[in-house]
C-alpha cells in the first residue's frame, strides 16, 4: 500500500471521524478539518476550517501543501442537513445549506486541483447522498445541494481525466447519525400555524425511524478506506441497504408518476 497524504473535511463526528481514524491507522498521513477545535483523534492532524469562510478554507489547504508538498486524496465529507417545507423554511437556512454542502466543497476542490495537476494525479471523493439521486420531501434543499454535487462531479471527472485525477462520488443511504435530531431542531423555525407543519412532523418521524434502523457509520468508514486504497476506484459507490439500492434502480426504469407514488407512500404523504 502506498502511503498517501489525505485531506478529509468534517471529522468532528460520524462518517468523517471514523474514516479519518481508520485511514490514519492504515498508515496514511491524514489531515481532518473541524469548525471548532476538538480533542484530536488518534494519528489525525486536525485543522480548524469553516466552509462558510473563504480565508479559513485557503489557510487549511495551503498549510497542508506547504508542509507535505502534495495532497493525494481529498474527501469532501463536511456538510449540513436541513429539513423543512420548501416554501416556508427561512432563507438563512437555505443559503447556509448550499454554502456548506456545495459552494464550500467547490472552493476547496479548486484550491486542491493545482497541486494534484502538478504532482501528476490524485483522487477527489465527494460525499453525495441517496437524496442526491432523488428529491425527498421536507429535505428538498438538502437534496438540491446534493444534486448539485452530482452535476459538478460528473463534469469535473471529464475535465481532469487528462491530468490523472480521479473523481468518485459516494452515495450513502440511511445511517445512524444525528441528522434527524438536526432536522427536528428546524421545527422551532416553523410556526405551529404553518400549513405544512403536520405533514412535516409526520414525515420526519418516518425519516427518524429509517435512520435509527440504519447502519453504523463505521460501515461506511471501512468502505471509504478500501476506496482510498484502491488503484482504480469506481466512479460511484452506493453504500446503502438493499431497499435503497433498489429504489435508485427502479427510479431509472419506472415512469416518474409511479415512482413518485412509491415515495409518497413511504413517507406517509396523501
Secondary structure, DSSP 8 states (H G I E B T S, - for coil): ----EEEES--SSHHHHHHHHHHHHTT-EEEEEESS-----TTEEEEE--TT-HHHHHHHHHHHHHHHS---EEEE-------S-TTTS-HHHHHHHHIIIIIHHHHHHHHHHHHHHHHT-EEEEEE--GGGTS--TT-HHHHHHHHHHHHHHHHHHHHHGGGTEEEEEEEE--BSSSHHHHHHHGGGGS-TT-TTHHHHHHHHHHHHHHHHTSB-HHHHHHHHHHHHH-TT--SEEEES-HHHHHHHHHHHHS-HHHHHHHHHHHTT--
